[in-house]
């Protein structure tokens, strides 16, 4: 098969990839806002309704690396189309689910579809963009992911103000069909590779990461020790079996071969720490704005918006710069700004003005937007082209594990510090961003 990397950019293919990524990322964020309405409408206890969130997150985390391996084997186009079809169909099932159990099941299917989409989206960006313009492509992707995650709660609040919760899922159906129509004739094809796919390795991978997320959540909430120790033990056992099973494989599902590359390993560490900082901020700030400053939910949505707006401005700029300047330097500068911004948020005065909040949020957005695109470019450029699927899967799982860790740490801060929990969480986020800045800067000397 000849090299299928295009010499021009197919905008329809790019729109298809970015639209699907936006849908999958938004669904990670919007359901949190709708939980009270869902629980009331389906006559479910609040504690049980959390499975609307958990089912989706566990399915995404469990399926990311197996789908990334399939992307390397079959080509990312096939994985993307299958994932988009499943995500769209499952969204319809979510909208019509008559009970919490069926809704959680539909959300799990939706999470599997989202896992397929997230696992190969950067690999498709790499195929759509020429190598000399890859930074621009990942900049656009970073913009879409960052903005979708940030504005998810605001969009959910606006939808719930005029419609019932099923519309949060029903709106995915026409948008998913539109993305499929763009994708089917335009996404680049890739030759099949002969390294095979081991279903047992996929099972071990899914169990390892799903159990890890459960252990993090239980430990952060300080639940009875069996609820945290049991999934931690499962993680260790399944992880050990996974490493033994894939030993010697030319393209391991858990890409330990890529993690032996210093640039790839440092970029992965940078991504996890930075998304943990973002998770710490975005989970704790609504509690601070509403519980401490007594702002209503609509005001809270607007106070969170400057972060997303500035990310949208900075991500494409940083993507273009990353085509010409070291990602380690750009990422280090951006993450240092993020750390300073989170310190400034933690030190807000007792009765801040709106402007006091806005400039701090904008500073965080500038730092986060300036880091993300160069980091994505560094991850993809440090992996060989035939491992694009594996690298793309690592990017997605680093983001989700970072956000999950951040959210778990917020719960821990709240449990330990009570009313001061948001301030503790922001301070911890500043530390996480500073560590990420150090890891990013270390890439200047990596080979």
N, C-alpha and C positions, 0 to 999 in steps of 0.2 A: 504493500500500500504506500502511495506517495505521501509526503508530509501534507497534512490537511490544514496546517496553520494558515489562516487567511492573511492576505496582504492588505486587506481593508477590513473595516469593522461593519458587520451586519447589524444594523440598529434593531431590526426586528428580533433577532436572536438575543441581543443584549436586553431589550425590553422584557422578553419572556423570562430570562433568568432573574432579572432584578425584581420583576413583579412577583414571581413565586417566592423569592427570598423575603420580600416585604410581607407577604401573607403569612409565611411560616414564623417569622420573627414577631409580627404583631400578635399572633395567637399565643405566643409565650407570655405576653404582657396583659392582654385585654381581659382574660378570664378572671384575673385577680379582682378587678373592679366589679365584675358581674356576680361574684360569689354570693353576696347577700340576697340579691334578686333571684338567683337560681335556687338557693336553698328555700326561700319563702315560697316560690312558685311550685316547686316539686315536693313540698312538705318534708324536707330533709333537714336533719340536725346540722348545725354549722360545722361541727367536727367531721361529719361524714362528707360534707360538700367539698372539703379540701381535696378529695380524690379527683375532682374535675381538673385540678391543677396537677396533682401528682401523677395521674395516669398519662397525661400528655408529656410531662417532663421525663418520666422514666422511660417511656417509649422512644422519645427522641434520643436520649443519652445511650440507651441500650442498642439502638439500631445504627448509629452514626458510622462507627468503624466497619461493621459488616457491609454496609452499603458503599462505603468508600473503597473497600476491597473489590466489591462487584464493579465499581466504576473503573478501577484499573483493569479488570478482567474483560468486561463487556463494552467499556466505553461509557463516559459520563452521560451521554445523550440518552441511552436506554434507561439508566437509573433515574434520571431526571423526569422523563416522561411517565414512567411507572409511578414514581413518587407523587407527581402532580395529579395524576388521575386518582390515586388513592386519597390524597389530601382533599381533593374537591368532593369526592363521593362521601368521605367521612364527615366533611363539613355539613353536608345536607342531612346526614344521619344525626349529627349533633343538634341541628335546628329543629328536628321533629321528635327528638327523644322524649318519651312520656314519663320517664323515671330517672332517678339519679344513677342507678346501676347501668341502665342503657346509655345514659349520657357519658358516664365514665368509660364505658367500653368503646363508644364512638370516638371519644377523645384519645383513647389509646391508639385506635386505628389512624386517627388524624396525626398523632405524634409519629407513627411509623412513616407516614407519607412525608411529614416535615423532616424527619431524619434523613430520608433519601434525598430530599431537595438540598438540605444544608450540607450534606456530605460531599456533594459534587459541584456546588455552585462556583467555588473559586477555580476548580479545574476547568469548568466551562469558560469562565472569564479568561483563563490562560489560553484556551483554544481560540477564543473570539478575537483577542487582541494580539497584535504583533509584539514580540518580546521587548522591543525598544519603547513600547507604549504601555507596558503592563502596569506600570504605576498608576496611570490614569484609570485603567479598568478597575483595579482593586480600590482606587479612591472612590469611584462611583459605588462600588459594592459596600465599602465602609460607610459611605454616606447613608445608603438605604438601610443597612443593618442598624447603625447607630440611631438614626432618626426614628425608625420603626419601633425600636425598643423604648426610646425615650417618650414618644408621643402616644404609645399604646394606651396608657391609662386615660389620657385626655380624650382620645378618640372614643374609647369605651364610654366615658362619662357623657359625651355629646350624643352618642347613639342611644344610650339608656334614657336620656332626657326626652326623646321623641318616640321611642319604640321599645318593645319588649326584648328581653335578653336573647331569644332565638335569632334575632336579626344580626347579632354579632357574628354568628356562624353562617347564616344564610347568605350574607353578602359575599362570602368567599366563593360561592358557587359560580356566579357569572364572571367574577374576576379570574377564577381558576380556569374556566373554559376559554376566556380570552387569552390567557397566558399559553394554554395548550395550542390554540389556533396559531399564535405567533411562533411557537417552538417547533411544532411538527415539521414544517418545511424548511426551517432555517438553522436549527442547531447543528454544529459540525459533528460529523461522524468520525469514529476512530476504529482502528483495526482491533479485533479481538486478540488478547494475549493468552499465552499458553500456560500460565503458572497455576491455574486451577483455583477452585473455591472449596474450602472445607467447612461443611455445615457445623461440625462439632466445635471447631474453632470459633465460629460465629456465636454459638450458644455460650461458650465460655466467656467471650468478650461481652456479650449482652449481660450476663449474670454479674460479671466483675463490676461494670460501671453502674448498673442499676443498684446493686447492693451498696456501692460506695456512696451514691447519692442518698440512699435511705439511712446509712450510718451517719453521714454528715448532718442530716436533718434531725435525727433523733438525739445526737449528742448535743447539738446547739440548743435544742429545746429542753435539755436536761430531763429527758424522759427516763423511766426505769431502766437500769443498766442492761437488762437482756435485750431491750429494743434497739440499743446502739451497738452492743458487743456482738450480737448474733449476725447482723449484716456486715460488720467489720470482719468477722471470721470468714463469712462467706466470700467477701471480697478477696481476702488473702488466699483462700483455698482455690477459688476459681481463677484468680490471677496467676497463681503458681502453675495450675494445670494449663492455662493458656500459654504461658511462656514455654513450657515443655512441649506442648503440642506444635507450636509454630517454629520451634528451633530449627534452623537450617533452611527455612522457607525463603525463596528469593524475594518475595514481597509479603512480609508478615502483616497480618491484619492489625495487630498493635505494632505500629511501625518503629520498633526499637532500632532498626537499622538507620532510619532517618534521624532519630534522637542521638545517635552517636556522632552526628555532624555538629560541631560546636555552634555554628550560626543557626541551624534549625532548632537545636535544643534551647539556646538562649532566647530565640524569638518566641518559642512556645512558652517558656517561663515568663517572659515579658507579657505575653497575651493573658495568661492565667491571672497574674498579679494585677494587671490593669483592669480586667473585667471584674475581679473581686472588689477592687476599689469602686468601680461603677455600681456594682450590686449593693455595696454598703451604702452608697449615697442614695440610690434610687429607691431602696426599700425603707430607709430611715427618714428621709426628708419629708414624705407625706405625713408621717406621724408627728414630726416636729412642726410642720406648717399648721396642721389641723389641731393637734393636741396641745402644743405650747403657745403658738401664735394665734390660735383660734380663727384660722382662715377656713372658709367653706371649701368643699371639694372642687368647685369650678375655679376659684382663686388659686387653689393648690396646683391645678393643672396648668394654669398660666404662669405660675412662678417656676414650675419645672421646665417650661418651654424654652427659656434662653439657652439652656444646655444643648437641647436638640437643634435649635436654630444655628448656633455657632458651629456645632459639629457639621451641619450641612454646608456651611460656608468653608470651613477649614479642610475637610476631608479631601475634596478634589484638588485643592491647592497643594496639600501635602503629598497627594498621589503624584502630581506632576513633578514636584521637587524630588521625590524618591527615585525618579528615572535618572537623576543627575547627581544626587548627593547621598552620602552613606545613610542607610536606614537607622543604624545605631545612633548616630548623632541626632537625626530628626526625632526619633522616638524618645531619646533621652531628654531633649528639650521639652517635648510635649508633655511627657509624664512628670517632669519637674514642675511645669505649670499646673498640671492637675493636682499634684500634691499641695502646692501653695494655695490653690483655690479651695481645696477641702479643709486645709487649716483655717483659712479665712471664714469658711462656713461654720466650722466648729467654734470660732471666736465671735460669732455674731453678737451684737449688743442685745440687751434684754428686750428692747422694744424696737426692732429694726424697721426702717422705712423700706418701701418696695425697692428703691434704688440700691439700698444696701444688699439686698438679696440678689437682685438682677445682675450686678457686676460680678459678684462671686460665682454665680451659676454660669455666666458667660465665660469667665476665666477657666472654669472646669471644662466647659465645652470646647474652648480653644485648645486646651492641652490634650484632651481626649481625641479630638479630631485630628490634631497634628501628629499624634502617635500612630493611629490605627492603620492608615493606608501604607506608610512605609513598612510597618511590621508585617502586614499581609504580603507585600511585595518580597520582603526578605524571606519569609517562610516559603513562598512558591519558588523563588529563584534559587534557594539553597537545596531544593529537591530536584532530582532528575525528571525529565518530561514524562517518562514512563511510570513515575510514581506520583503523578499529579493528583490522582484520586486519593491516595493515602495522605498526602500533604493537606489536601482540602478537608479531609475528615478530621485531621488533627486540629486544624484551625477552628472548625466548628465545635469540637468537643472541648478544646481549651476555653473557648468563649463560654460555653454552657457550664462547665465545671467551675470556672471563675465566678460567674454570676450566682451559681448555686452556693458556692462557698461564701460569697459576700452576703447573700440572704441569710444563710445559717449563722454567720457571725453577728448579724444584726439581732437575730433572736437571742443569741448568747449575751450580747450587750444589754438588751432589754431585761433579760432575766437577772443579770448581775447588778445593773445600775439603776433599774426602775426608770424614773422620770428623766434621768440624765443619759438614758440609753442612746438617744439619737446623737448626742454630742460625743459619746464614746465611739459610736459607730463611725462618725465622720473622722474622728482622730485616727482610728484604726485604718480607715480608707486612705488617709494621707500617708500613713506608714507604708501601706501596700503599694501605693503609687510611687513612693520614693524608692522602695525596693525594686519595682519594675523599671524605674529610671536607671538604677545602677546596672541591672541586667541588660538593658538596652545599650547603655554606653559601653559595656564590656564587649559588645559585638564589634567595636572598632578594631579590636585586636584579635578577633576570631578568624579562623581560616576554614 
